[in-house]
Amino acid sequence: MSSVARYLKKHTEALVKDVGVEAACALTGKSKATLGRYYSDYDEHADRFMPIDTVAALEEAASYPHVTSALAELKGITLHFDQERRNSRKEGGVNSDVIALSQRFGMLMAEYHQSIDDGVISANEAKRLLKETLAIQKVLIDIKLHLEDETAV
């Protein structure tokens, strides 16, 4: 079995176990044996993978999108996961987004100034900087979505 196949099967197993085997069976209408074959590393199951609609159903119930994340990583794409669903729209518009962007940028610069004070950015400081960078990215996506809404009229 290829390393990619093993990697996907490992994440498929994590997805099923995150949801719970019994709950996964109920959600998908598949048996424990069938779900087990999707992440089995035995040679006779090497070419069996979970169908995408089954993955989607389980990831909706899971605490983390295990398989989607694994697929993204295999392609060199980084995902940022948060609990907010993209289907729920935030109130406000571009103006409030620009204000939020300015505030987040100020927080990033404050974190950077504090981190670089001793000339070295530690692992914890890098994590805090990454957190602020991801928050800015999220605000930029909100701006993009609001601008797309305004041009769709």
N, C-alpha and C positions, 0 to 999 in steps of 0.2 A: 504494500500500500504506500502511496506517495506521502510525502510529508504534508502536503496541502490537504489531502484527504484525511489524514490523522488529525490535523489541526481543526478542520471543520467538524469532524466527529466529536472531538473533545468539547468543542463549544456547543454542539447539538446536545450532548449529554448534560452540560451545565445548564442549558435552557430548560430541558425537561425536569431536571432536579430542582431548579429554581421554582418552577411552577408546582412541582410535586407530581409524581408519576400518576397517581389516581386522578388528580385534577386535570393533568394533561390528556389522559384518556377520555375524560368527560368532555373536555373542550374540543378535541379533535375527532372524536368518534373512532379512534384507533385503539387497538389492544396494547397491553403492556409489551407483549412480544414484538409487535410491529414497531413501536417506539424504540424498543431496545435494539432492534436491527439497524435503525438509522444511525446509532452511535457505536455499534459493535465494531471492534477492530479485528474480528475474525475474517479470514480470507474470503469465506463464502458470502460475507456481507460488505465486502470492500467497495462494491459499486452501488450500494444503496445509500441514498441521501434523502433527507426529509423534504417533502414537497414545499414549495414556497408559501402556499396558502396555509399550510400547517405551521410553518415558522411564524408567519404573521399572526396567526391566532394565538400561539403560545407567547410570542413577544409582547402582545397586548396585555397579557395577564402577568408577565414576568416583571421582576424588579429591574431588569437590565436587558437590553437587546443583544444577547450573546452572539447569535449567528450573524446578524447584521453587522455588528462590530467586527467580528472575525473576517467577514468578506471585505469590509472596508480596509482593514489592516493588510490583508493580502494584496490589495491594490495600491497600498501606500497612502491611503486616505485616513485622516484623523477625524474622528467624530467626537463631539462634546455632548454628553448626555445630561439632561436635567429633567426634572419631573414635570415641567410645564409642557402642555400639549400645544403644538403649533396650530391646531384647529381653533383654539380659544384665542380670540383677538384681544389685545390690550386696548384700553381706552386711550384717548389722546390722539395725537397726530405727529407730524414731522417736527413741529416746534417743541413739543414735550420730549421727543426722542433726541433732538439736538441738545437740549438742556441736560438730559440724562447722559449723553455722550460726553459732554464737557465735564460733568461731575466724575464720571468713570475715568476719564483721562487724567483729571486732577489726582484721583486716588492712585492711579498707576504711577504717575510721576512722584507722588509722595512715597510710595513703596520703593520705587527705584532709588530715590535719594537716600532713603534709610538703608537700603540694601548695599549700595555702593560706597557708603560712608567709610568703611574700613578697607576699601579697595578690592574686596572679594565678595562675590555673591554666593552665599551658602546654598545648600540644597533646599532648606526650608524657605529661604528668601526667594529662590527661584520658583518654588511652588506658589508662593504668594503672588509673585509677578505674573506667573502663568494664569492664576485665578483671575487677576484683574484684566489681563489680556483677553481671556475668554469672555469676561463680562462685557468688554468693549465690543467684541465680535458679535455678541448677542444683540447689543443695542444697534449696531450697524445693520444687522439683519432686520430688526424692527423698522429702522428707517427705510430700508429697501422695500419691505412689504407695504409700508404706508405710502411710499411714493408710487409703487405699482398700483395700489388701490386708487390713488388720485388720478393717475393717467388712464385708468380703465373707464372713467366716467365719460 
